[in-house]
């Protein structure tokens, strides 16, 4: 059974609205935002950007700037908190379900990491 059979379709994904939702969720989890990176006690935990924004990713050691159509949200989460140079796991969030899964993953990882991991 498709959405057309039911008579309605889910709302279209809006990356700007999703960005605001994830930012709000991360602040609720106790993270603070500094220059697009969310931190806990000065240690980077997550990063967010819409696909339409220019972003040069210095942690990936590349000199390219990503530019796309702005229909997805780029989210990155550290594998393990590190003050030196954290290793990032990148995700493209293209639906409301992806946003919810990312927020749940961040919450789960924060609970798993002890204070000694900072």
Secondary structure, DSSP 8 states (H G I E B T S, - for coil): --HHHHT-------HHHHHHHHHHHHHHTT-EEETTEEEETTEEEEEEEETTS-EE-GGGT---EE---SSSEEEEEESS--SS---EEEEEE-SHHHHHHHHHHHHHHHHHS-GGG-
